[in-house]
Amino acid sequence: MFFYPITDSLSLWPLSLADADELFALTEANRAYLRQWLPWLDTVKSADNTRHFIQSFLRQEAENQGFGAAICHHGAIAGIIGYNHLDGSNHVGTIGYWLGEAHQGQGLMTAACRALVDYGFTGLGLNRQVIACATENHRSRRIPERLGFRHEGTLRQAEWLYDRYVDHHLYGCLKQDWQP
Ligand SMILES: CC(C)(COP(=O)(O)OP(=O)(O)OC[C@H]1O[C@@H](n2cnc3c(N)ncnc32)[C@H](O)[C@@H]1OP(=O)(O)O)[C@@H](O)C(=O)NCCC(=O)NCCS
């Protein structure tokens, strides 16, 4: 992975086990807010669970199948972005992300995502990058839309969120269309 400076105050850092306590504290403080759109909150109940989550990202990274980065804003972790899946055969990366609620509304995720997509195309040799957002998750949808991803279709009942299925809008960007 990489250290990727975006601005003086914003950068992407490779996630490491040393981040577990801080990341768990951020998760804990944002549990209800994140639970609206992310399916894994009930499996993260302790810093050990977060350590396990980081370990699985590190294993994925070692096998070139994905990775996670901390979004650092003024030296603190504001959220996470990464490739939930890297398909090396087809050069496709599937991006996932979240921010602590207090860090919303400042353009941090759009900037982080722009940096990651650029790194994916130029540094990882990807040809296609994908972001899937629940159709009602308007804040998330605006990120690929701002970055020029194309809406490629809608997947019906693509994800189980605790008590309901949600449809996903699938957004894709090809290397040939990418304008950083
Ligand atoms: C999805 C999520 C990351 C979006 O966060 P966000 O703060 O809306 O996205 P950004 O950080 O890119 O900020 C964009 C907002 O900041 C505003 N903004 C303020 N200053 C800005 C600046 N200097 N530059 C750019 N945008 C700025 C933009 O206008 C925009 O607000 P708007 O959408 O109301 O117009 C966040 O809502 C989240 O983590 N949600 C829970 C988890 C989740 O849904 N994950 C995604 C699953 S697919």
The ligand as a Gaussian input file, in Angstrom:
#p B3LYP/6-31G(d) Opt

LIG

0 1
 C      -21.233000       8.319000       2.083000
 C      -20.443000       9.365000       2.856000
 C      -18.963000       9.019000       2.886000
 C      -20.629000      10.728000       2.147000
 O      -20.075000      11.743000       2.936000
 P      -20.111000      13.270000       2.416000
 O      -19.554000      14.096000       3.489000
 O      -21.466000      13.581000       1.893000
 O      -19.126000      13.249000       1.171000
 P      -17.866000      14.197000       0.975000
 O      -16.912000      14.054000       2.111000
 O      -17.362000      13.948000      -0.366000
 O      -18.475000      15.649000       1.101000
 C      -19.335000      16.156000       0.109000
 C      -20.191000      17.236000       0.697000
 O      -19.340000      18.227000       1.269000
 C      -19.676000      19.511000       0.707000
 N      -18.433000      20.313000       0.722000
 C      -18.156000      21.250000       1.644000
 N      -16.951000      21.764000       1.415000
 C      -16.446000      21.136000       0.341000
 C      -15.231000      21.244000      -0.366000
 N      -14.277000      22.106000       0.008000
 N      -15.019000      20.435000      -1.435000
 C      -15.969000      19.580000      -1.821000
 N      -17.152000      19.428000      -1.173000
 C      -17.387000      20.220000      -0.105000
 C      -20.256000      19.185000      -0.636000
 O      -21.092000      20.203000      -1.116000
 C      -21.037000      17.918000      -0.327000
 O      -22.256000      18.197000       0.288000
 P      -23.626000      17.937000      -0.517000
 O      -23.608000      16.488000      -0.941000
 O      -24.671000      18.238000       0.500000
 O      -23.579000      18.853000      -1.694000
 C      -20.978000       9.481000       4.311000
 O      -22.305000       9.963000       4.271000
 C      -20.963000       8.148000       5.053000
 O      -19.915000       7.683000       5.475000
 N      -22.153000       7.532000       5.232000
 C      -22.305000       6.289000       6.003000
 C      -21.591000       5.094000       5.373000
 C      -21.943000       4.912000       3.934000
 O      -23.053000       5.196000       3.488000
 N      -20.962000       4.406000       3.166000
 C      -21.135000       4.175000       1.737000
 C      -21.790000       2.868000       1.467000
 S      -21.992000       2.667000      -0.311000

